[in-house]
Every structure is written in structure tokens, then in C-alpha cells.
Amino acid sequence: MSTYIVPTILRRLIPLALLPIWLGACTAIFPPERPTVTPFPTKAAPAETATPSGTAPPREPTSPPIENATVTPAVEPTAIPESDNFTFAVIGDYGEAGAILAEVESLIKSWEPAFIITVGDNNYPSGAADTIDDNIGQYFHEFIFPYAGQYGEGADDVNRFFPVLGNHDWVTAGAQPYLDYFTLPGNERYYDFTWGPVHFFALDADTHEPDGVGVSSVQAQWLKTQLAASTARWQIVYMHQAPFSSSYHGSTDYMQWPFAEWGADAVLAGHDHSYERLIIDGIPYIVNGLGGQHNRYYFSIRLPGSQFQFRAAHGAMRVTVDGDVMTFEMITVDGEIVDTQQITAEPTAASGGADPSNVTHLPDPAGFRWEPVAEGYDSPILVTHAGDGTERLFVIEQNGVIRIIGQELPFLDIQNRVGSGGNEQGLLGLAFHPQYVGNGLFYVNYTNKEGDTVISRFEAFPPSANIADPASETVLLVITQPFPNHNGGHLAFGPDGGLYIASGDGGLAADPFGNAQDPASLLGKLLRMDVVTGETTMYALGLRNPWRFAFDSLTGDIFIGDVGQGDWEEVDFLEAGTPAGANFGWDYLEGTHHFEGEPPAGSQLIPPIVEYSHTEGCSITGGEVYRGAALLEFFGVYIYGDYCTGFVWGLVRAADGTWLNGLMFTLGVNITSFGLDEAGELYLAAREGTIYKLVRQ
């Protein structure tokens, strides 16, 4: 059983059952051989969607009921070589000979896949014997074993073509041409096979399946049993009729089995001549019907969980298995990768325990929203957690109060020592000690009545108490501030155990004292404090007013939102392990643009990974890297915003290492901060007094 992206998802240990298996590495657990069942009623298929020209295509043919299909006996395949690294192709709704299918064929063969699976409709228009070799063997004969068609040699010894039945294949009585043409495991209508670390389960989703298609059917119970018994790294289920689809045919209710609960890691389907990726019950469901049939269907809705929709061109899916990572890519016949999704397996001894992988694209924001979870706060500027297992959410109010969501009395009230007269002054930062659950220590960053920055430690005893002791303050550091603005203020513990402190350049404008570039000044820096000794050192310089920075909880990388002077806002980045001394360039540069002066010869100034002009906002609010489990399509995405416009952007590294940045949401509030709960879910604080959580629509 694999873990879908996030390592904290509960893993299920599946016992090994004693089951008949194929000899060698390729295993196939046979479904029962057609027990007597009550026939399912035929579901009349709706008309096809209109073509782009507006001409209505013919209706989907309705399959005749099966009487007694003759099942071609399966032959024992030669063992498939074990490998943790290979590529396979997924093609759907392809079986119509012609120029389009020839282009798709060329695309697939350019990948040199180990094998091909199909998600149905292999033989248009009616699944007939006199068209099947033209529609399939003409293009893919070298993957089929045994192959007795007219287009050349078949595969050597091992079958490398694994189709599923589609409604067009069932039009001819009993789907007999399909069953005669292919030699597949089990009863051949639904079956399973293993290739390397992946266990595949091919289902028959047509209502004429003798063993039924409902969740209580013989076929469904077979799948449930085999998934529970599987010991493979991944379990992939595929079929024709899609359980969920926003396109023309819509969702197939009777195939909405609890695949994730039973142990599947991904569900693949076709039927709709379009492409859609959804996340349902925490796993990807992918509809891929652009394999070659000439009609391409429109999307009329967007289902909850729908992440990406595409219908502009034909193509196929390339799936790459590389150790503990499986990558799904939808690629057009022109070679354009239009969508990518990764899943990561639970680490194994053989794999060496690879870390989960980030998504490499930005999700479609239409499937998500910011839901208010608490309101009525007085200028909230931070939401965070203690990491102590209590799941409490703490909110900082700028005037000097820390509150717990859902609790009336404040956790800490130090208004009597906080100076918050200036717009950028007040109680600005909060960080809980990594061992807070045992020691009850937490740290704050505030400006005092004189306007200077104070870094202090407080204590809550016991740590689970909902009220801390204001008298427990120990002042650790005071930084003299020459002006009331540019105080930075954020605090966070790094993976090295140090307390990192964001310090602005001291204010006014244009850094008049040159603090940001002065190594002897604590202003305009990212500082590191050893909380045991109190020693404070410079970690990075050349910052103007870093308003929120974040450590990626998985990688340890640092993202910094640095507020610009008058034209440019920026996101700065340091990889984990970067030695002290990085220089982000202020005030020689504002973003990547010259501001004033010239850096000394040999200076290495680190440019931002993203900048935006004041046509899009006026003051960046640095964000967080999403590492939660509820919205896995955001896994590894850095979310940040702009205080003035309420714009929220996403930033993620693409597969080629470049940064992808995109506007995700427009909220119309003054965004003061982003924060995480203990589960890694993402929150946002608005100056107006409301705390929001990112959730699905």
C-alpha cells in the first residue's frame, strides 16, 4: 500500500493471504469463473456531446445483453522481469483506425514503454470481429501476446498489452471478438497482474458484466479481497466508465466503490473523450479518454475534487515508476505535458525510504476556498500551533494579546509592556519551543513602549494550560530601533534547533543608515539565536522588512517575504544547509532592480525567486509551504499573499527545477499572515479580524 504524497497519512499493514499466483514475478489472482448471478439491467447510454463544430455526433451504442459468453482460456505468461524503474502508457477511447490514432501511437512508442494499459473502448464502433485488428493490432501488435493478426509480429513471450472492456466492445454479443482477440489472466473480463512493484486491477464497468458492477457485486467483492491481500508497493485500479467525471457522460454512480478504503492508490478510467484529474478520498482519479476517437467532449461542470480539466488535443498518459515515486503525465500528440501528478510509496527496505515528492504544478484554485473558522479578533497578525498534540490554534493580536481559538480568556496578555502605536509596531511574533510539550517554553517578538524590539521567553505550566504566566518573562535580546517602521517581527525555530528572528532595516525609507548591508548591525537581517546560550548571530543580510518567513517542514528550505520600497515585492529563498552570510541585496537592489549604490567588488547578491510590481500589490505577506494531508494537490506549494490587494499566489518548483508562480485567489481582505495547524493545514489571518482555513469547495 502506498502513501499518497504525505508521509503522515495513516498506513495500513496488509497481511499476506494465501492465494493462487502466476509463477514468476508476474502474479495474477483469478476472479471466480462466472457464478450464476442475477443479470443487471442495461443502462441506456446518453447521446455523445456535440463536436466543436456544433454537429451532434451519434449516440453511444447500447450493448445487447450477454447470454453465455465463451471465455478464452488464459495462458500462463512468461515471468516479467522485476524492476523498480520503468514506464508504461495509458490510452483510452482510442480504438478508431485513422490519422489521430496513428499520432497517438507514435507518441506512445516514442516513450518505449514496458507495456500499455487501456481504459476501454478498444474497437469502434461496435466491437466487431472484422474491425478489431484494424483498430488495435495495426498500431500495437508488437505489445500483444499471443498475436495472430495480419500486421506483423507480436510481443515475444510476454503480453505487454492490458485492456479493459468498454461499452463499444460490448455491442457485439458477449464482447466475443474482444475475448477471442486477447489472451488475458483470469476470466479476461476483469483480472489483475503485477509488474514490478505495481499491482494492477482491470475492471469491467459495463452493466453487461455477468458478475455485476455494484459495490456488493461478485466483481466488487473480488477486488476488495485482492486489494486487501496485495503486498505490492502500489495498487492501481482501472476501468472504462468513470466513477467521477465532470465531462459529458458524467459520473458513473454504480462504480463509486470505496477504492481508497479498500487500498487503491489511484483509479484510472475513460469513457468521456476528455482529460480530468480529481482527488477523491485522498487519491487521484484520472479520466483519460483522448486516445484517438475523433470527438472531444466539453466540460459542463466542475465536480468537487476536480483539479485539472483538458480537452484541447488528443494524447495519452505516460506513467513513470522510479523507485518509490510514480509520476502520471498527460501528454498531447504534440509532446506537450499538460498535467502531472505524483504519488509516493511508503518507504521500503528495498527502496531505501525515499522522501515524499512535491507536486510539480499549481492546482486549479476553482476547487478550493478560504473558509472562515474564527472571527472577532483585534488586528490578528499570526495564527500558529504549539506542536504539543493538543491541536490548539493560537492567534496573536497586535496590541499584545495571544488568544486560543475557541477560548474566551487570553493565553497571554502583555499589553502593558507592548508599544503598538505605529502601524508596524506591536506584538509581532510567536514561536513555541520544539520541546514545548515538556518544558512549556515559548518566545515572542514585540516592540516595547520605547519602540525597540524585544525577544523574550515565557512559560506555561503545565504546558497544556490555556493561560500562561505574564510574570514568567525572560528578556533575551533588545534591538534598538531608530524609527517606528520596518521592525520585521517573525520568529520560527529552524531544523537545527536555533530560533530565527526576522529583523527589518530600522525604517524610515531607503535604509538611511545602511543597516541592511552592515554586518555589524542586527537590523535588516535574518538572525539566529541559540536559546540555550543566548548567543545571537547573523544568518543572512540585505533584507528591508522581512514580513513573515517560513521553514519548509519537510525539507528545511527557507522562504522569506521581503517588503519592497516603492516598486517591487519579493520572495527570497535559501536551500536547507546554506551557510550563514547570504546577501539578498537590499539596498543595492529592490527585487532584481537597481536601487542605490554599487555593491563591493566580488559581492554575491542572491536574487529573489519571485518578484511582483506595485501594479499587483503594495506589501508582501510571506507565507507557508503546504505539507498537510487534506489537500495533497498543494503538497510542496508555497502560498503567500499581498496585504493591500488580498491577492494570494502559489509558488512551486516544476519538474525541470524552474519556479512556477500563479495567482490563486483574490480575497479582498488585508492579509497579515499565513499559518499552519499541527496537521499542516493552511490558515490565513486578515487584519479585519477573521481567521480563514484553506478547504475544498
C-alpha positions in Angstrom: 0.0 0.0 0.0 1.5 3.3 -0.9 1.3 6.6 0.9 -0.1 9.3 -1.3 2.4 12.1 -1.2 2.3 12.9 2.6 4.2 10.6 5.0 1.9 11.3 7.9 -1.1 9.7 6.3 -2.1 6.6 8.2 -0.5 3.5 6.7 -2.3 0.2 6.6 -0.4 -3.0 7.0 -2.0 -5.6 4.8 -1.5 -9.3 5.7 -0.3 -11.7 3.0 -3.1 -14.1 2.1 -2.5 -17.5 0.6 -3.8 -17.1 -2.9 -3.1 -18.8 -6.3 -0.5 -16.8 -8.1 1.1 -16.8 -11.5 4.6 -18.3 -11.4 7.4 -15.9 -11.5 7.3 -12.2 -11.0 4.1 -11.6 -12.8 1.2 -12.6 -10.5 -2.4 -12.7 -11.4 -5.2 -13.6 -8.9 -8.1 -15.0 -10.9 -11.6 -13.8 -10.4 -14.2 -16.5 -9.9 -15.3 -18.2 -13.1 -18.8 -16.7 -13.7 -21.0 -17.9 -10.9 -24.7 -17.6 -11.5 -25.9 -14.1 -10.9 -29.0 -12.1 -11.4 -28.4 -10.1 -14.6 -28.0 -6.4 -14.2 -30.4 -4.2 -16.2 -28.9 -2.5 -19.2 -28.2 1.2 -18.7 -29.1 3.2 -21.8 -26.2 5.4 -22.7 -26.8 9.1 -23.5 -26.0 10.8 -26.8 -22.5 11.9 -27.4 -21.7 15.5 -26.8 -21.7 18.0 -29.7 -18.5 18.3 -31.7 -16.6 21.6 -31.7 -18.4 22.5 -35.0 -21.8 22.0 -33.2 -22.8 18.9 -35.1 -24.2 16.3 -32.8 -22.3 13.0 -33.1 -24.2 9.7 -33.0 -25.4 8.3 -29.7 -23.3 5.8 -27.7 -24.5 2.3 -28.9 -26.3 0.3 -26.4 -24.8 -3.1 -25.7 -27.0 -6.2 -26.1 -27.4 -8.3 -23.0 -24.9 -11.1 -22.6 -26.2 -14.6 -22.7 -23.3 -17.1 -22.1 -20.0 -15.6 -23.2 -17.4 -18.1 -24.2 -14.2 -17.2 -22.2 -10.9 -17.8 -24.0 -8.7 -19.8 -21.6 -5.8 -17.7 -20.3 -2.3 -19.0 -20.9 0.4 -18.8 -18.4 2.7 -15.9 -19.2 6.5 -15.9 -19.0 7.7 -14.2 -15.8 8.0 -10.5 -16.1 11.5 -9.2 -15.0 11.4 -7.4 -11.7 12.3 -3.8 -11.9 11.6 -0.7 -9.7 12.1 1.6 -12.7 10.0 1.5 -15.9 7.5 3.5 -17.9 4.1 2.4 -19.1 1.4 4.1 -21.2 -2.3 4.6 -20.5 -4.6 5.1 -23.5 -8.4 5.5 -23.6 -11.2 5.6 -26.1 -8.6 5.1 -28.8 -9.9 2.2 -31.0 -10.8 4.0 -34.2 -8.3 3.5 -37.0 -7.1 6.7 -38.7 -4.7 9.6 -38.6 -5.4 10.6 -35.0 -4.7 7.1 -33.6 -1.5 7.0 -35.7 -0.3 10.1 -34.0 -1.1 8.7 -30.6 0.7 5.5 -31.5 3.8 7.5 -32.5 3.7 9.4 -29.2 3.4 6.3 -27.1 6.1 4.4 -28.9 8.5 7.3 -28.5 8.4 6.6 -24.8 9.5 3.0 -25.3 7.0 1.8 -22.6 7.4 -1.5 -20.9 3.6 -2.1 -21.6 0.3 -0.4 -22.3 -2.9 -0.4 -20.4 -6.2 0.8 -21.9 -9.2 2.3 -20.2 -11.6 0.9 -22.7 -13.4 1.4 -26.0 -10.8 -0.6 -27.9 -12.8 -1.3 -31.0 -15.2 1.3 -32.5 -18.0 1.4 -33.5 -19.5 -1.9 -32.4 -16.7 -4.2 -31.1 -16.9 -6.3 -34.2 -14.5 -9.1 -35.2 -13.9 -7.6 -38.6 -12.6 -4.3 -37.2 -10.7 -5.3 -34.1 -7.3 -6.0 -35.8 -7.5 -2.8 -37.8 -8.3 -0.7 -34.7 -5.8 -2.3 -32.3 -3.3 -4.7 -33.9 -2.4 -2.3 -36.7 -1.0 0.1 -34.2 0.1 -2.0 -31.2 0.6 -5.6 -32.4 4.2 -5.7 -31.0 2.8 -5.4 -27.5 0.3 -8.2 -27.8 1.0 -11.8 -26.9 -0.1 -14.1 -28.4 -0.8 -12.1 -31.6 -2.4 -13.8 -34.6 -3.4 -10.7 -36.7 -2.1 -9.5 -40.0 0.1 -6.6 -39.1 3.3 -8.2 -38.1 5.0 -9.9 -35.2 3.5 -9.8 -31.7 5.3 -9.5 -28.4 7.9 -12.0 -27.5 6.7 -14.5 -24.9 5.2 -11.8 -22.5 2.0 -10.0 -23.1 2.5 -6.2 -22.8 -1.0 -5.0 -23.7 -3.6 -5.0 -20.9 -7.0 -3.6 -22.0 -10.4 -3.3 -20.2 -13.8 -3.7 -21.8 -15.7 -0.6 -22.9 -19.3 -0.1 -23.8 -18.4 -0.2 -27.6 -16.6 -3.5 -27.0 -19.8 -5.0 -25.6 -22.0 -4.0 -28.6 -21.3 -7.3 -30.3 -22.9 -10.0 -28.2 -20.9 -11.2 -25.2 -18.0 -9.0 -26.2 -16.8 -12.1 -28.0 -14.4 -10.5 -30.5 -12.6 -8.9 -27.7 -12.4 -12.1 -25.7 -11.2 -14.1 -28.7 -8.6 -11.5 -29.7 -6.8 -11.1 -26.4 -5.4 -13.7 -24.0 -5.6 -12.2 -20.6 -5.5 -13.5 -17.0 -8.5 -15.0 -15.2 -11.9 -14.7 -16.8 -10.4 -12.0 -19.1 -13.3 -9.6 -18.4 -11.8 -8.4 -15.2 -8.4 -9.5 -13.9 -5.2 -8.4 -12.2 -1.5 -8.6 -12.9 1.7 -7.4 -11.2 4.6 -5.6 -12.9 7.5 -4.9 -10.7 6.2 -3.1 -7.6 2.8 -2.2 -9.1 -0.3 -4.4 -8.8 -2.9 -3.6 -11.4 -6.6 -4.4 -11.2 -8.5 -4.2 -14.5 -12.3 -4.0 -14.0 -15.3 -4.4 -16.3 -17.5 -1.3 -15.6 -20.2 -2.2 -18.2 -23.6 -3.1 -16.9 -23.5 -6.3 -19.0 -20.7 -7.8 -16.8 -22.2 -11.1 -15.7 -20.6 -10.8 -12.2 -22.2 -7.3 -11.7 -20.9 -3.8 -11.3 -22.4 -2.6 -8.0 -20.4 -2.3 -4.8 -22.0 -5.6 -3.5 -21.4 -7.5 -6.8 -19.2 -10.6 -7.2 -16.7 -8.4 -9.1 -16.5 -5.8 -6.4 -16.0 -8.3 -3.6 -13.3 -10.0 -5.7 -11.5 -6.6 -5.9 -11.9 -5.9 -2.2 -10.4 -9.3 -1.4 -7.4 -8.9 -3.8 -6.6 -5.4 -2.7 -6.6 -6.5 0.9 -4.2 -9.3 0.1 -1.9 -7.3 -2.1 1.6 -6.8 -0.8 2.8 -4.6 -3.8 4.1 -1.1 -3.3 1.2 0.4 -5.3 -2.3 -0.8 -6.2 -3.8 0.8 -9.4 -7.4 0.2 -10.4 -8.5 0.9 -13.9 -11.8 0.6 -15.9 -13.8 2.3 -18.7 -16.8 4.1 -17.2 -15.5 6.8 -14.8 -16.7 6.8 -11.2 -16.4 10.6 -11.3 -16.3 12.9 -14.3 -17.3 16.5 -15.0 -17.5 15.9 -18.7 -20.3 14.7 -21.0 -21.2 11.3 -19.6 -20.8 12.4 -16.0 -20.2 10.2 -13.1 -21.0 6.5 -13.1 -22.7 6.1 -9.7 -22.6 2.3 -9.6 -18.8 2.3 -9.9 -18.3 4.6 -6.9 -16.8 1.9 -4.9 -14.7 2.8 -1.8 -11.5 2.2 -3.7 -9.3 4.2 -1.3 -10.7 2.5 1.7 -10.0 -0.9 0.1 -6.4 0.0 -0.6 -6.2 1.5 -4.1 -3.6 4.3 -4.7 -5.1 5.6 -8.0 -8.2 5.0 -10.1 -7.9 5.4 -13.9 -10.9 5.5 -16.3 -12.0 6.7 -19.7 -15.5 6.9 -21.5 -15.5 10.7 -21.6 -13.4 11.9 -24.5 -11.5 14.4 -22.4 -9.0 14.5 -19.6 -9.7 15.3 -16.0 -7.8 14.7 -12.8 -9.7 14.7 -9.5 -8.7 14.0 -5.9 -11.4 11.8 -4.2 -10.9 10.3 -0.8 -7.3 11.4 -0.9 -6.3 9.6 -4.0 -6.1 10.6 -7.7 -9.0 9.6 -10.0 -7.9 10.3 -13.6 -10.3 10.3 -16.6 -8.3 9.8 -19.9 -10.4 9.4 -23.0 -8.4 11.4 -25.6 -6.7 8.4 -27.2 -7.9 8.7 -30.7 -11.7 8.7 -31.2 -12.4 11.9 -33.2 -14.9 13.5 -30.9 -13.6 15.5 -27.9 -16.1 16.3 -25.2 -16.8 19.5 -23.4 -16.9 20.1 -19.7 -20.2 21.5 -18.4 -19.4 21.4 -14.7 -16.6 21.0 -12.2 -17.1 18.3 -9.6 -15.9 18.8 -6.1 -12.3 17.4 -6.1 -11.7 18.3 -9.7 -8.1 19.6 -10.1 -7.5 19.8 -13.8 -9.5 19.6 -17.0 -8.3 19.4 -20.6 -9.8 18.7 -24.0 -7.8 20.8 -26.5 -5.9 17.9 -28.1 -5.6 14.1 -28.3 -2.9 12.3 -26.4 -2.1 9.6 -23.8 -0.7 9.2 -20.3 2.9 8.4 -19.6 3.4 6.8 -16.2 6.9 6.5 -14.8 7.8 4.3 -11.9 11.1 5.4 -10.3 11.8 3.7 -7.0 9.2 5.0 -4.5 7.8 7.6 -6.8 5.1 7.1 -9.5 4.6 10.1 -11.9 1.5 10.4 -14.1 1.8 12.8 -17.1 -0.9 13.7 -19.6 0.9 14.4 -22.9 -0.6 15.6 -26.1 0.3 14.3 -29.6 2.5 17.5 -30.0 4.5 16.4 -27.0 3.2 19.0 -24.5 2.9 17.8 -20.9 -0.3 19.4 -19.8 -0.7 17.8 -16.4 1.5 16.0 -13.9 0.6 14.1 -10.7 2.9 12.2 -8.4 2.2 9.6 -5.7 4.9 8.3 -3.4 5.0 4.8 -1.9 5.5 4.0 1.7 9.3 3.6 2.1 10.5 0.0 2.0 13.8 -1.6 2.8 14.4 -2.2 -0.9 13.7 1.4 -1.9 15.8 3.0 0.8 13.0 5.1 2.3 12.7 8.0 -0.2 11.0 11.2 0.9 7.6 12.1 -0.5 7.7 14.2 -3.6 6.3 17.7 -4.3 3.7 18.3 -6.9 5.3 20.0 -9.9 2.4 22.2 -11.0 -0.1 24.6 -9.4 -3.5 23.1 -8.7 -6.6 24.7 -10.2 -7.9 27.0 -7.4 -11.5 26.7 -8.5 -11.9 23.6 -6.4 -10.9 25.4 -3.1 -11.9 28.2 -0.9 -10.9 30.1 2.2 -13.4 29.2 4.9 -13.8 31.5 8.0 -13.1 29.5 11.1 -12.9 32.2 13.7 -13.7 36.0 13.9 -13.9 39.0 16.1 -10.2 39.4 16.8 -8.5 42.8 17.2 -6.0 43.1 14.4 -4.8 39.4 14.3 -1.4 39.1 12.7 -0.4 35.5 13.3 -2.0 32.1 13.6 0.1 29.1 14.7 0.2 26.0 16.9 2.3 24.7 19.8 3.1 21.3 18.3 2.1 19.6 21.6 -0.7 17.3 20.3 -3.5 19.5 21.7 -4.5 20.8 18.3 -4.9 24.3 19.8 -4.6 27.2 17.4 -3.0 30.4 18.8 -3.8 33.9 17.4 -1.7 37.0 18.0 -3.4 40.3 18.3 -1.1 43.2 17.5 -1.9 45.1 20.7 -0.2 42.5 22.8 -2.6 39.6 23.4 -2.3 35.9 22.4 -5.5 34.0 22.2 -6.6 30.4 21.7 -9.3 29.9 19.1 -12.4 28.7 21.0 -11.3 30.1 24.4 -12.6 33.3 25.9 -9.7 34.2 28.2 -6.4 35.2 26.6 -3.4 32.8 26.7 -1.1 35.7 27.4 -1.8 39.4 27.8 1.2 41.8 27.8 -0.5 44.9 26.6 1.1 46.8 29.5 4.6 46.3 28.0 3.9 46.4 24.2 4.1 49.6 22.2 1.7 49.4 19.3 1.3 53.0 18.4 2.9 52.7 15.0 1.3 50.7 12.2 4.3 48.3 12.1 4.7 48.0 15.9 3.2 45.7 18.5 3.3 42.0 19.4 4.7 40.7 16.1 6.0 37.1 16.5 5.4 33.9 18.5 7.3 30.6 18.4 6.9 27.5 20.6 10.0 25.6 21.8 10.4 22.3 19.9 10.1 20.6 23.2 7.2 22.7 24.4 5.2 19.7 25.4 7.7 19.0 28.1 9.1 22.4 29.0 6.2 24.8 28.3 8.6 27.5 26.9 7.6 29.9 24.1 9.1 33.0 22.6 7.7 36.3 21.5 8.9 39.3 19.4 7.4 42.7 20.3 8.2 46.4 20.3 8.2 47.9 23.8 6.9 51.3 24.9 10.2 52.9 23.6 9.7 51.3 20.2 12.6 48.9 20.5 12.4 45.2 19.5 12.3 42.8 22.4 12.8 39.0 22.1 11.5 37.3 25.3 10.8 33.9 26.6 7.7 33.0 28.6 6.5 29.8 30.3 3.2 28.0 30.5 2.9 25.5 33.4 1.7 22.9 32.8 2.3 23.2 29.0 -1.2 22.1 28.4 -2.5 25.1 30.4 -4.7 27.5 28.4 -3.2 30.5 30.3 0.5 31.4 30.5 2.1 33.5 33.2 3.0 37.0 32.1 5.4 37.3 35.1 7.5 34.4 33.6 9.1 36.7 31.0 12.8 36.5 30.5 14.2 39.2 28.1 16.8 37.6 25.8 17.6 40.4 23.3 16.7 44.0 22.8 17.4 45.7 19.4 17.3 49.5 19.3 15.1 50.7 16.6 15.9 54.1 15.1 12.4 54.6 13.5 8.9 53.1 14.2 8.7 51.1 11.0 10.5 48.2 9.4 10.6 46.0 12.5 10.3 42.6 10.8 9.0 40.6 13.8 8.6 36.9 12.8 10.1 34.1 14.9 10.5 30.4 14.0 12.6 27.5 15.1 14.8 26.0 12.4 15.5 22.4 11.8 18.9 23.0 13.6 17.1 23.9 16.8 18.0 27.6 16.5 15.5 30.4 17.0 15.4 32.5 13.8 14.4 36.2 14.0 13.3 38.5 11.2 14.7 42.0 11.7 13.8 45.0 9.4 16.4 47.6 8.4 15.2 50.1 11.1 12.8 52.1 9.0 12.1 55.4 7.6 12.9 54.9 3.9 15.8 53.8 1.7 17.7 52.4 4.8 19.4 55.8 5.6 21.9 54.2 7.9 22.9 51.4 5.6 21.9 48.8 8.3 20.9 46.0 5.9 24.4 45.8 4.4 26.3 46.4 7.7 27.4 43.0 9.1 27.8 44.7 12.5 24.2 45.7 12.7 21.4 43.4 13.8 19.0 45.3 11.5 18.0 44.2 8.0 18.9 40.6 8.8 17.7 37.1 9.4 19.2 36.3 12.8 19.8 33.0 14.6 19.7 32.7 18.4 20.9 29.8 20.4 18.2 29.7 23.1 20.4 27.8 25.5 23.3 30.3 25.5 21.5 33.4 24.2 24.2 33.9 21.5 22.7 35.7 18.5 24.4 35.7 15.1 23.7 37.0 11.6 22.4 34.3 9.3 21.5 36.4 6.3 21.7 40.1 5.4 20.4 42.5 2.8 16.7 42.5 3.9 14.5 45.5 4.0 11.5 44.4 6.1 11.0 40.7 6.1 7.3 40.2 6.9 7.0 36.5 7.5 9.4 33.8 6.7 8.9 30.0 6.8 10.9 26.8 7.0 9.6 24.1 4.8 8.7 21.5 7.4 9.8 18.6 5.1 13.0 20.0 3.5 14.2 22.7 5.9 14.3 25.3 3.0 13.6 28.9 3.9 11.2 31.2 2.1 11.2 34.9 3.0 8.6 37.6 2.0 10.5 40.9 2.0 8.5 44.1 1.7 9.8 46.4 -1.0 10.4 50.2 -1.1 8.1 51.7 -3.7 8.1 49.4 -6.7 8.8 45.7 -6.1 7.9 43.0 -3.6 9.9 39.8 -3.4 10.2 36.2 -2.2 13.7 35.1 -1.2 14.8 31.5 -0.9 17.6 29.6 0.7 18.0 25.8 0.5 18.4 23.9 3.7 22.0 23.8 4.8 23.0 27.1 3.2 25.9 28.5 5.3 25.5 31.9 7.1 26.2 35.0 5.1 23.8 35.0 2.2 23.1 38.5 1.0 19.7 39.4 -0.6 20.9 42.7 -1.9 18.9 45.5 -0.3 19.5 48.4 -0.6 21.7 48.0 -3.7 18.7 46.2 -5.2 14.9 46.3 -4.8 14.0 42.9 -6.1 16.2 42.4 -9.1 16.2 46.1 -9.9 18.9 48.6 -9.1 18.0 50.9 -6.2 21.1 52.8 -5.0 24.8 52.5 -4.7 27.0 49.7 -6.0 28.0 46.6 -4.1 31.7 46.0 -3.4 33.6 44.1 -6.0 33.1 40.3 -5.6 29.8 40.6 -3.8 27.4 37.8 -4.4 23.8 39.1 -4.2 21.1 36.4 -4.2 18.1 37.4 -6.4 14.6 36.7 -5.4 12.9 33.6 -6.9 9.8 35.7 -7.5 9.0 39.4 -7.5 5.9 41.4 -8.3 5.4 45.1 -9.0 3.2 47.6 -7.3 0.7 47.2 -10.1 -0.3 43.9 -8.3 0.0 44.9 -4.7 1.9 47.1 -2.2 3.2 44.9 0.6 4.0 41.2 0.5 2.9 38.9 3.3 5.2 35.9 3.3 3.5 32.5 3.5 3.9 28.8 4.3 4.8 25.6 2.4 1.8 23.3 2.5 2.6 19.8 3.9 -0.9 18.8 5.1 -2.8 15.7 4.2 -6.3 17.1 3.2 -5.2 19.0 0.1 -2.5 16.8 -1.4 -2.6 18.6 -4.7 -0.9 21.5 -2.8 1.8 19.4 -1.3 5.0 21.4 -1.6 3.3 24.6 -2.8 4.4 27.8 -1.1 1.4 30.0 -0.5 1.9 33.8 0.0 -0.1 37.0 -0.5 -0.3 40.8 -0.6 -1.6 42.8 2.3 -3.1 45.5 0.2 -4.9 43.7 -2.6 -5.8 40.4 -0.9 -4.1 38.5 -3.7 -2.9 35.0 -2.9 -0.3 33.3 -5.0 1.1 29.8 -5.2 4.7 29.1 -5.9 6.2 25.6 -6.7 9.1 24.1 -8.4 8.4 22.4 -11.7 9.9 19.1 -12.7 12.7 20.9 -14.5 13.6 22.9 -11.4 12.2 26.2 -12.5 9.8 28.1 -10.3 6.1 28.3 -11.3 4.2 31.2 -9.8 0.5 31.9 -10.3 -2.3 33.9 -8.8 -4.6 31.5 -6.9 -7.2 33.6 -5.0 -8.4 37.2 -4.7 -9.8 37.7 -1.2 -10.5 41.4 -0.8 -9.0 41.5 2.8 -5.8 42.8 4.3 -3.7 39.6 4.7 -1.4 39.9 7.7 -0.1 36.3 7.9 -0.4 32.7 6.9 -0.1 29.9 9.4 -0.3 26.1 9.9 -2.0 23.8 12.4 -0.4 20.7 13.8 -1.7 18.6 10.8 0.0 21.0 8.3 -3.3 22.6 7.1 -3.1 26.2 6.0 -4.7 29.3 7.6 -4.8 33.0 6.9 -5.2 35.9 9.2 -7.0 39.1 8.0 -6.4 42.5 9.6 -10.2 42.9 9.7 -10.4 40.2 12.5 -11.1 36.9 10.7 -9.1 33.7 10.5 -9.6 31.6 7.4 -8.7 28.0 6.5 -8.0 26.7 3.0 -10.5 23.9 2.3 -12.2 22.2 -0.7 -15.2 23.7 -2.3 
